[in-house]
Amino acid sequence: MPQIEQRPVKDYNCSQAELYAGLDIVWDSQAEHEAEFSAENTIYTPGLAATRKAAIQAARALPDGQARYAESESLRILLIEKHEVAIAKWNSLDGYIRKAFTGANYKPRIDEAGKMYYEKAYARNWEQVILLLQSGKNFIDTHGALLTASGGMPVAFGADFETARTGFGSTYGLFKDAQQDAQEETDAKIVANNLIYADGRGMMEDGKHIFRKIASLRDRFIWEKVLELVSNPGGGSGNLYTGTINGMTVLNILGAANPEWTAGVTLRLKNTTLGPALGPINFYSAMNAAEGWTGIGEALIPGQEITRTFNAAEFRPFFNIQNQGPNVQGYEVEIM
């Protein structure tokens, strides 16, 4: 049975910004001591550092999380608009059916028109919207004459309904395609990052060996030491976000200004509140900085802490938290 190629994952323990800055530093150090590296191993040819730094810049230049998902985010906004129009049309159809098929006849006919899909479709389950609208179209095709004669349906309504249906369907197709494009770009970014990281770490191992008797030089090739130079002052690794959030409010934590917020990222999430808060904090992926709880994430009670990876299917351009309780609560979000 053929093996399925697995999607690439990050294998470095820092943010993307720190990855690029740190690797630039270590290759600068290698260039300064090119003679010692060349004497140790012939793979270290003259100018190798410049080639490796060009690869780092190429990885850095690949679209970040916000750029990758901007198109799908824009299409989702349009999709919501199309959804509202389509749902309104189906509700109008419901009204015509109710008038044309009275009494006990109403229920089997509204079910025929797709009523079983309505609740999830109304809640923006896009696939259910497609099914709802298709059922509505089929019903109009079958019973259009009766709906017009007895239900008060305008003659042009069938065409209007079809316009709403196809408009939603075509936009949904574009939206799914944009999501797939974004995932491909995400994979390409991760692959590029992994390659430059593995290459740099291999060189650092040689550097530690070459300068094993000179501590100050050896430290220049220890990744943890290098990261200390590029991390945010006073912020540990530079990836910890902590504070408080008022009751019943939404707070954006990560987004366009945080290139480390990408599909596949792992976060440590904690509700740091001491004592009951009469409601959890929701930690979730969102389409914009103000969007409320979407169900894509975790709900943590006071004192609860978890580590959570947001895969491509769950990833949205922003990461928000929402305090579901009436009292002020504390939080920690750390990028692993």
Legacy VTK file of the C-alpha trace (Angstrom):
# vtk DataFile Version 3.0
C-alpha trace
ASCII
DATASET POLYDATA
POINTS 336 float
0.000 0.000 0.000
1.571 3.366 -0.981
2.569 5.689 1.790
0.908 9.081 2.052
3.387 11.927 2.233
2.925 13.813 5.462
2.465 17.568 5.570
5.650 19.332 6.744
5.855 20.494 10.353
8.088 22.963 12.111
11.048 21.394 13.884
12.576 24.556 15.367
11.833 25.940 18.815
11.528 29.683 18.244
9.470 32.240 16.359
10.033 32.838 12.655
11.452 36.287 13.331
13.966 34.799 15.766
14.747 31.972 13.353
15.797 34.323 10.559
17.660 36.757 12.808
19.455 33.977 14.659
20.555 32.182 11.499
21.821 35.433 9.998
23.986 35.881 13.099
25.472 32.380 13.093
26.319 32.523 9.387
27.957 35.910 9.938
30.058 34.207 12.609
30.930 31.405 10.197
32.019 33.945 7.583
34.301 35.638 10.110
35.998 32.304 10.790
35.822 30.854 7.307
39.458 29.711 7.397
38.950 27.583 10.512
35.817 25.978 9.032
37.545 25.265 5.703
40.437 23.634 7.533
37.991 21.380 9.395
35.841 20.335 6.409
36.024 20.991 2.679
32.253 21.532 2.414
32.878 25.031 3.810
33.874 26.679 0.559
34.629 30.408 0.250
31.465 32.496 0.191
29.254 29.711 1.537
27.842 32.010 4.240
26.590 34.453 1.613
24.785 31.628 -0.197
23.190 30.438 3.030
22.118 33.963 3.977
20.493 34.336 0.566
18.473 31.197 1.323
17.453 32.683 4.669
16.279 35.850 2.949
14.354 33.806 0.391
12.528 31.992 3.199
11.884 35.279 4.982
10.403 36.741 1.784
7.801 34.001 1.402
4.327 35.283 2.382
3.631 35.461 6.096
0.436 34.206 7.732
-1.574 37.374 7.138
-0.570 37.619 3.489
-1.267 33.934 2.846
-4.785 34.070 4.228
-5.775 37.579 3.114
-7.510 36.353 -0.040
-9.530 33.687 1.763
-10.433 36.184 4.479
-11.687 38.659 1.861
-13.669 35.938 0.107
-15.180 34.805 3.395
-16.514 38.320 3.940
-18.096 38.193 0.481
-19.367 34.682 1.202
-21.161 35.918 4.320
-22.858 38.611 2.235
-23.928 36.012 -0.341
-25.099 33.771 2.496
-27.382 36.470 3.884
-28.982 36.995 0.471
-29.434 33.264 -0.107
-30.954 32.613 3.322
-33.369 35.501 2.795
-34.450 34.005 -0.535
-35.031 30.594 1.029
-37.088 32.190 3.817
-39.217 33.888 1.150
-39.681 30.490 -0.473
-40.798 29.129 2.909
-43.494 31.812 2.994
-44.798 30.861 -0.451
-44.846 27.166 0.486
-46.741 27.920 3.688
-49.487 29.673 1.683
-49.627 27.124 -1.142
-49.579 24.016 1.066
-51.776 24.545 4.088
-52.432 22.457 7.165
-50.770 19.047 7.369
-49.475 19.408 3.810
-46.987 22.094 4.844
-44.512 19.909 6.760
-43.713 17.332 4.055
-43.386 20.099 1.469
-41.091 22.327 3.519
-38.984 19.251 4.267
-38.858 18.616 0.520
-37.551 22.174 0.083
-34.607 21.450 2.426
-35.831 22.399 5.914
-33.554 19.758 7.476
-30.515 21.736 6.293
-31.736 25.138 7.430
-30.456 25.310 11.026
-26.858 24.465 10.150
-27.018 26.504 6.952
-28.200 29.542 8.900
-25.243 29.015 11.280
-22.857 29.320 8.289
-22.101 25.694 7.635
-21.307 26.323 3.996
-21.840 22.778 2.758
-25.279 22.750 4.350
-26.055 26.045 2.584
-25.264 24.387 -0.750
-27.661 21.531 0.074
-30.365 23.904 1.303
-30.265 26.005 -1.857
-30.183 22.985 -4.147
-33.275 21.580 -2.432
-34.974 24.955 -2.772
-34.162 25.119 -6.472
-35.488 21.590 -7.015
-38.690 22.491 -5.207
-39.242 25.595 -7.332
-38.577 23.609 -10.512
-41.178 21.037 -9.461
-43.863 23.208 -7.855
-43.243 26.649 -9.333
-46.608 26.936 -11.079
-48.549 26.114 -7.902
-46.384 28.446 -5.788
-47.172 31.283 -8.199
-50.872 30.504 -8.444
-51.613 29.735 -4.786
-48.612 30.926 -2.775
-48.161 34.415 -4.178
-44.671 33.751 -5.526
-43.641 36.372 -8.127
-42.939 35.014 -11.599
-39.341 36.262 -11.455
-38.612 34.710 -8.050
-37.300 31.426 -9.463
-34.668 33.269 -11.480
-33.768 35.445 -8.494
-33.414 32.367 -6.292
-31.145 30.723 -8.852
-28.988 33.853 -9.043
-28.573 33.782 -5.260
-27.798 30.055 -5.324
-25.185 30.190 -8.071
-23.678 33.373 -6.639
-23.137 31.688 -3.304
-21.834 28.496 -4.905
-19.271 30.229 -7.118
-18.010 32.373 -4.230
-17.738 29.293 -2.024
-15.669 27.585 -4.723
-13.285 30.526 -4.871
-13.095 30.568 -1.070
-12.128 26.892 -0.871
-9.538 27.335 -3.597
-8.008 30.307 -1.768
-7.794 28.232 1.410
-5.991 25.465 -0.481
-3.602 27.979 -2.038
-2.862 29.375 1.412
-2.119 25.900 2.742
0.282 25.225 -0.130
2.087 28.473 0.645
2.134 27.576 4.329
3.742 24.224 3.549
6.308 25.910 1.306
7.196 28.363 4.080
7.599 25.583 6.643
9.742 23.490 4.282
12.005 26.476 3.553
12.294 27.303 7.253
13.092 23.710 8.159
15.809 23.511 5.506
17.630 26.665 6.547
17.297 25.694 10.209
18.688 22.182 9.690
21.525 23.563 7.565
22.390 26.185 10.161
22.262 23.758 13.053
24.581 21.392 11.211
27.114 24.183 10.750
26.764 25.153 14.426
27.658 21.615 15.510
30.892 21.917 13.545
31.498 25.356 15.022
31.114 24.047 18.560
33.643 21.328 17.776
36.129 23.657 16.074
36.079 26.142 18.965
35.549 23.631 21.766
38.525 25.040 23.680
37.590 28.721 23.253
34.386 29.352 25.214
33.642 32.812 23.851
33.840 31.581 20.242
32.023 28.343 21.008
29.072 30.329 22.394
28.621 31.971 19.000
27.539 28.580 17.654
25.207 27.561 20.472
21.652 28.182 19.283
20.247 28.945 22.721
22.925 31.599 23.250
22.179 33.153 19.871
18.449 33.292 20.602
19.165 35.300 23.736
20.529 38.031 21.466
17.416 38.257 19.290
14.634 37.726 21.852
12.577 40.683 23.042
14.117 42.353 26.104
12.288 41.515 29.309
10.025 39.051 27.549
11.836 35.753 27.946
11.711 34.110 24.545
9.749 37.060 23.149
6.757 34.802 22.514
4.863 35.146 25.808
1.748 37.306 25.938
0.231 37.824 29.357
-2.235 40.206 30.948
-5.846 40.579 32.030
-9.139 40.766 30.155
-12.351 42.387 31.348
-15.541 40.408 31.740
-17.586 39.593 28.618
-15.042 41.110 26.211
-12.901 40.007 23.238
-9.159 40.692 23.062
-6.883 40.109 20.044
-3.546 38.521 20.955
-1.934 37.554 17.614
-2.445 38.624 14.032
-0.875 40.522 11.160
1.957 41.912 13.285
2.941 38.442 14.523
4.568 36.406 11.724
5.000 33.491 14.141
1.191 33.002 14.105
0.994 30.450 11.285
-0.842 27.232 10.525
0.687 24.421 12.558
1.823 26.681 15.398
1.716 25.289 18.937
0.577 27.537 21.794
0.660 27.140 25.554
-2.622 28.550 26.854
-3.442 29.316 30.476
-6.236 30.949 32.444
-4.184 32.472 35.269
-7.190 33.632 37.311
-7.099 32.801 41.019
-10.522 31.762 42.225
-13.851 31.399 40.413
-14.689 33.769 37.581
-18.169 32.422 36.743
-17.159 31.595 33.186
-14.153 30.387 31.151
-11.750 32.233 28.874
-12.063 31.054 25.270
-8.800 30.889 23.306
-9.513 30.617 19.571
-8.580 31.224 15.955
-10.629 34.006 14.338
-11.158 35.774 11.027
-10.645 39.265 12.460
-9.463 40.991 15.632
-12.979 41.567 16.963
-14.616 38.241 16.139
-16.142 36.420 19.088
-15.771 32.780 20.073
-15.961 30.567 16.996
-15.497 27.164 18.609
-12.052 26.699 17.025
-9.898 26.534 20.131
-10.197 25.904 23.850
-12.305 27.084 26.797
-10.210 27.183 29.991
-11.467 27.632 33.537
-9.391 29.469 36.203
-6.050 27.740 36.750
-6.359 25.480 33.704
-3.408 25.219 31.299
-2.980 23.272 28.065
-0.719 23.090 25.024
-2.597 23.275 21.732
-1.552 23.000 18.066
-3.674 24.834 15.490
-3.570 22.855 12.272
-4.289 24.199 8.802
-7.999 23.386 8.938
-8.351 25.362 12.175
-6.067 28.265 11.329
-7.525 31.746 10.871
-5.536 34.989 10.412
-6.066 36.149 14.018
-5.883 34.621 17.483
-8.298 36.079 20.039
-9.446 35.392 23.570
-12.914 36.021 24.979
-13.804 36.295 28.663
-17.134 34.544 29.089
-17.398 35.481 32.763
-18.455 38.789 34.338
-15.189 39.303 36.255
-11.674 40.322 35.196
-9.518 37.295 34.415
-5.812 36.718 33.695
-4.310 34.889 30.742
-1.031 33.622 29.269
-0.436 32.775 25.593
2.999 31.443 24.719
4.199 30.436 21.256
6.123 27.187 21.587
LINES 1 337
336 0 1 2 3 4 5 6 7 8 9 10 11 12 13 14 15 16 17 18 19 20 21 22 23 24 25 26 27 28 29 30 31 32 33 34 35 36 37 38 39 40 41 42 43 44 45 46 47 48 49 50 51 52 53 54 55 56 57 58 59 60 61 62 63 64 65 66 67 68 69 70 71 72 73 74 75 76 77 78 79 80 81 82 83 84 85 86 87 88 89 90 91 92 93 94 95 96 97 98 99 100 101 102 103 104 105 106 107 108 109 110 111 112 113 114 115 116 117 118 119 120 121 122 123 124 125 126 127 128 129 130 131 132 133 134 135 136 137 138 139 140 141 142 143 144 145 146 147 148 149 150 151 152 153 154 155 156 157 158 159 160 161 162 163 164 165 166 167 168 169 170 171 172 173 174 175 176 177 178 179 180 181 182 183 184 185 186 187 188 189 190 191 192 193 194 195 196 197 198 199 200 201 202 203 204 205 206 207 208 209 210 211 212 213 214 215 216 217 218 219 220 221 222 223 224 225 226 227 228 229 230 231 232 233 234 235 236 237 238 239 240 241 242 243 244 245 246 247 248 249 250 251 252 253 254 255 256 257 258 259 260 261 262 263 264 265 266 267 268 269 270 271 272 273 274 275 276 277 278 279 280 281 282 283 284 285 286 287 288 289 290 291 292 293 294 295 296 297 298 299 300 301 302 303 304 305 306 307 308 309 310 311 312 313 314 315 316 317 318 319 320 321 322 323 324 325 326 327 328 329 330 331 332 333 334 335
